[in-house]
Amino acid sequence: MFHSKLNDRLFAVLEEELAKDPVAHGWPDQRWTLARIKTLIGRRFHTSMTLSGISQMLRRHGWSHQVPARRAVLVVF
């Protein structure tokens, strides 16, 4: 059985941090990646998790990965 290093109370704090967006945490764009979340967890909670463990924890709490849609550029002449 997998046990998260973040209990429900700490996960709620993580969700608050993720809601701020990556730029608020010093990254240059709006994309949360597993690697960035791993860094955030290390900075905020002084613990380390694997990328796989983070992915499992997020899914267990109802989060899913999203790939930004590429939008076609409309050019009008």
Salt bridges, closest charged atoms under 4 A:
ASP8 OD1 - HIS61 NE2 3.55
GLU17 OE2 - LYS20 NZ 3.24
GLU17 OE1 - HIS25 NE2 3.38
GLU17 OE2 - ARG44 NE 3.54
ASP29 OD2 - ARG31 NH2 2.82
ASP29 OD1 - ARG36 NH1 2.59
